Amino acid sequence: MELTFRTAGIGDLELLTESRLRAIRTYRHLSETAALPHGLPDAVRDYYRQALASGSHIALLALVGERLAATGGLDLRREMPSYHNPAGLSGHIMNIWTDPAFRGRGIAWRMLDLLTAAACERGCLTVSLHTTAMGRPLYQRYGFTATDDEMELELPAEKSEP
């Protein structure tokens, strides 16, 4: 199995939209035929179109040949500077999803490596994420600590190499 990771672009809108909807179905325990909220596919597509163009979101794809094995994303956020984050830059990891056929092979861990490195390169001092019960053990092993409904990982102040 030769796995490659690449940054998604505007040309990947349909693949990104499809993968986000698959992730939502997985997280919500919905069948492939269950109805989704009206307008959700268009809203997801519009989000990716705008966020990728502005650079406020980085989407990664893990591929085995042409087959999508996993996805992950990083929202880059500007927030009120604070004691622990004087620059006011943070990242929010989202849409970590692995096709069931590829789970248990360390792909999500590698996705986290790439996304946290991208956050560091852009000056973020923390990244957060929402988790499911299935994902929580992975994120805890990675170093995230629980808050009320998010987990946060403090990143080194220096830029790290991916």
ABEGO torsion letter per residue (X at the ends): XBBBBBBBBAAAAAAAAAAAAAAAAAAAGBBAABBBBBGAAAAAAAAAAAAAAAGABBBBBBBBEABBABBBBBBBBBBBBBAABAAGBBBBBBGBBBBAAABGAGAAAAAAAAAAAAAAAAGBABBBBBBBAAAAAAAAAAGBBBBAABBBBBBBABBBBX
